[in-house]
Amino acid sequence: MKTKLFMVLAIVLMCVCSSLQAQPGKVRKALEFPNKQMIKELKLTDEQVANLKKDNAELRAQMEASRDKKEVSRAEMKEAMVKMRAARNEMVKKDLTPEQYKIYLELEKKKAENGRRPQGDKPEGEGPQGDRPLE
């Protein structure tokens, strides 16, 4: 009886693992920029989507190159990422109409209010390395 149960459990585990490996792009889709919701809510044109994707690819390459530098301190890395986020906002502002940009900022504000604030906006001293406990 134990052998059969163990075999069934092993088969189920292998099936789950193989199905997870078959979906590697699922996590990445959440990180797409611009995502489907953004395209829909801002009513982006195909040209705007193409420009945003091209600019985002360049910015992502810069971020990854910055992350790969091992001699950079954590504070310097944080500062570089904050600058790149500001560059992203400028990129978006350049590619959108003023009305679309206003809506974009409202969407970003809603995301921040829902607890998904961008990295780098965390107040100093909070969290495991800080001197104040999280509340």
Rosetta blueprint (number, residue, H / E / L):
1 M L
2 K H
3 T H
4 K H
5 L H
6 F H
7 M H
8 V H
9 L H
10 A H
11 I H
12 V H
13 L H
14 M H
15 C H
16 V H
17 C H
18 S H
19 S H
20 L H
21 Q H
22 A L
23 Q L
24 P L
25 G H
26 K H
27 V H
28 R H
29 K H
30 A H
31 L L
32 E L
33 F L
34 P L
35 N L
36 K H
37 Q H
38 M H
39 I H
40 K H
41 E H
42 L H
43 K L
44 L L
45 T L
46 D H
47 E H
48 Q H
49 V H
50 A H
51 N H
52 L H
53 K H
54 K H
55 D H
56 N H
57 A H
58 E H
59 L H
60 R H
61 A H
62 Q H
63 M H
64 E H
65 A H
66 S H
67 R H
68 D H
69 K L
70 K L
71 E L
72 V L
73 S L
74 R H
75 A H
76 E H
77 M H
78 K H
79 E H
80 A H
81 M H
82 V H
83 K H
84 M H
85 R H
86 A H
87 A H
88 R H
89 N H
90 E H
91 M H
92 V H
93 K H
94 K H
95 D H
96 L L
97 T L
98 P H
99 E H
100 Q H
101 Y H
102 K H
103 I H
104 Y H
105 L H
106 E H
107 L H
108 E H
109 K H
110 K H
111 K H
112 A H
113 E H
114 N L
115 G L
116 R L
117 R L
118 P L
119 Q L
120 G L
121 D L
122 K L
123 P L
124 E L
125 G L
126 E E
127 G L
128 P L
129 Q L
130 G L
131 D L
132 R E
133 P L
134 L L
135 E L
